C-alpha cells in the first residue's frame, strides 16, 4: 500500500491489546483530515498483528516537528505534527 506525503512518519506500538478476535486478516484503515490544507495528508493504520499496531502518517512538510506525549494515568499517547 502507498501513502501520500512528502514525508512519512511510521508509528509502531508494541504489546497492544486490540480486542480483535483474530479470525483472519483485518483491513487497514485510511483516514484523511477534514480541514484543508492540513499538515497531515493521510493516515494509514494497520490493525495489530501479534500485539503490534502500526500506522503511517503522510505529511506535507519536508522536515516537520514531531512531539510525542504519553499519559500513564489515561493510558494514551499523543503525536503532534507541525511544519
ChimeraX attribute file (.defattr): number of C-alpha atoms within 10 A of each C-alpha:
attribute: neighborCount
match mode: 1-to-1
recipient: residues
	/A:1	4
	/A:2	7
	/A:3	16
	/A:4	16
	/A:5	18
	/A:6	12
	/A:7	17
	/A:8	19
	/A:9	15
	/A:10	13
	/A:11	12
	/A:12	14
	/A:13	12
	/A:14	12
	/A:15	11
	/A:16	14
	/A:17	12
	/A:18	14
	/A:19	7
	/A:20	11
	/A:21	6
	/A:22	11
	/A:23	6
	/A:24	7
	/A:25	8
	/A:26	12
	/A:27	9
	/A:28	14
	/A:29	11
	/A:30	14
	/A:31	12
	/A:32	14
	/A:33	12
	/A:34	8
	/A:35	9
	/A:36	9
	/A:37	9
	/A:38	14
	/A:39	17
	/A:40	22
	/A:41	23
	/A:42	20
	/A:43	22
	/A:44	20
	/A:45	19
	/A:46	17
	/A:47	19
	/A:48	22
	/A:49	17
	/A:50	12
	/A:51	12
	/A:52	15
	/A:53	18
	/A:54	16
	/A:55	19
	/A:56	19
	/A:57	22
	/A:58	22
	/A:59	24
	/A:60	19
	/A:61	17
	/A:62	11
	/A:63	11
	/A:64	15
	/A:65	10
	/A:66	11
	/A:67	10
	/A:68	9
	/A:69	9
	/A:70	11
	/A:71	9
	/A:72	7
	/A:73	6
	/A:74	7
	/A:75	7
	/A:76	9
	/A:77	11
	/A:78	9
	/A:79	10
	/A:80	10
	/A:81	15
	/A:82	14
	/A:83	13
